[in-house]
Amino acid sequence: MTVYVIDASAWLRLFLNDGPAVPGLERAAQEVETGSASFAAPELILVEAGHALLRKVRRKQIRQADWPDLWQDMRRVPISLLSAEEHMDAALELAIRHNLSVYDALYLATAVHMGATLFTADDALSKAARMAGV
């Protein structure tokens, strides 16, 4: 089965039209929905996505009454949550090498370790993923 690593920015793009489409993400989401593929991410994705939703509520980009249903819809996407500990050493190295935040580098380290395609809406992380071959 194909495994894709997804970061918070890509996960949010599945539900919010707040920027350019992430190439291949819709197709991957359909594969996950049919069971022919799966998403994986460090547990950090929950914190990052929750923070992003809160920020959008505070900026009035999402109505306060709407975020609980949106969050529940997002949580229905099957994502295997992985411990950050296993990939932290590699994440720190990748953060330095590619000038990324440790948060972003953790997604990259996870994808590299799994040999998986990384889906992200972040340009710098996307560039680093291409350089790393994921």
C-alpha positions in Angstrom: 0.0 0.0 0.0 1.2 3.5 -0.8 1.9 5.8 2.1 1.9 9.5 1.8 3.2 11.9 4.4 1.0 15.0 4.8 1.7 18.2 6.7 -0.8 20.5 8.4 -0.8 23.0 5.5 -1.8 20.3 3.0 -4.3 18.7 5.4 -6.0 22.1 5.8 -6.0 22.6 2.0 -8.3 19.6 1.7 -10.9 21.6 3.6 -10.2 25.3 3.0 -9.7 27.1 -0.2 -7.0 29.4 1.1 -4.3 29.1 -1.5 -3.1 27.3 -4.5 -3.9 23.6 -4.8 -1.2 21.2 -3.7 -0.3 19.2 -6.8 -1.5 15.5 -6.5 -3.1 16.0 -3.1 -6.7 15.5 -4.3 -5.7 12.3 -6.1 -3.9 11.0 -3.0 -6.9 11.9 -0.8 -9.1 9.8 -3.2 -6.7 6.9 -2.9 -6.8 7.2 0.9 -10.6 7.3 0.8 -10.7 4.1 -1.2 -8.2 2.4 1.0 -5.5 2.0 -1.7 -3.2 4.4 0.1 -2.8 5.9 3.5 -1.7 9.2 5.1 0.9 9.4 7.8 2.2 12.4 9.8 4.1 13.2 13.0 1.7 13.8 15.9 2.7 17.4 15.6 0.1 17.8 12.8 -2.7 18.0 15.3 -1.1 20.9 17.1 -0.2 22.7 14.0 -3.6 22.3 12.3 -5.4 23.2 15.5 -3.3 26.3 15.8 -3.9 27.3 12.2 -7.7 26.9 12.7 -7.6 29.0 15.9 -5.6 31.7 14.0 -8.2 31.7 11.2 -11.1 32.1 13.7 -9.3 34.9 15.4 -8.7 36.7 12.1 -12.4 36.1 11.3 -11.5 33.9 8.2 -13.6 31.1 9.7 -16.7 31.8 11.7 -16.3 30.7 15.4 -19.5 28.6 15.1 -18.0 26.7 12.1 -14.6 25.5 13.4 -15.9 22.6 15.5 -17.6 20.9 12.5 -14.6 21.7 10.3 -12.2 20.1 12.9 -14.4 17.0 13.2 -14.4 16.7 9.4 -10.6 17.0 9.3 -10.3 14.4 12.0 -12.3 11.9 9.9 -9.4 11.8 7.4 -7.4 8.7 8.4 -3.9 9.8 9.2 -1.5 7.4 11.1 0.0 9.6 13.8 3.7 8.9 14.4 5.9 9.8 17.3 8.3 12.7 16.7 11.0 11.1 18.7 12.1 8.6 16.1 12.8 11.3 13.5 14.1 14.2 15.6 17.8 13.7 15.0 17.2 13.6 11.2 14.8 16.6 11.4 17.4 18.7 13.1 19.9 17.9 10.5 17.4 18.6 7.7 16.3 21.8 9.3 19.9 23.1 9.3 20.7 21.8 5.8 17.5 23.2 4.2 16.9 26.3 6.4 13.6 24.9 7.6 11.8 25.1 10.9 12.3 22.0 13.0 8.5 21.5 12.7 8.7 21.4 8.9 11.8 19.4 8.9 10.1 16.7 11.0 7.6 16.1 8.2 10.5 15.9 5.7 12.5 13.5 7.9 9.4 11.3 8.3 8.9 11.2 4.5 12.5 10.5 3.9 12.6 7.7 6.4 9.4 6.1 5.0 10.4 6.7 1.3 7.1 8.5 1.0 5.8 11.4 -1.1 5.4 14.5 1.1 2.4 16.7 0.5 2.7 20.3 1.7 1.5 23.7 0.7 4.7 25.3 2.1 7.0 26.4 -0.8 10.3 26.0 1.2 9.3 22.6 2.5 8.2 21.5 -1.0 11.5 22.6 -2.4 13.4 20.7 0.3 11.3 17.6 -0.4 12.1 17.8 -4.1 15.8 18.1 -3.2 15.5 15.1 -0.9 13.6 13.0 -3.5 10.4 12.8 -1.6 
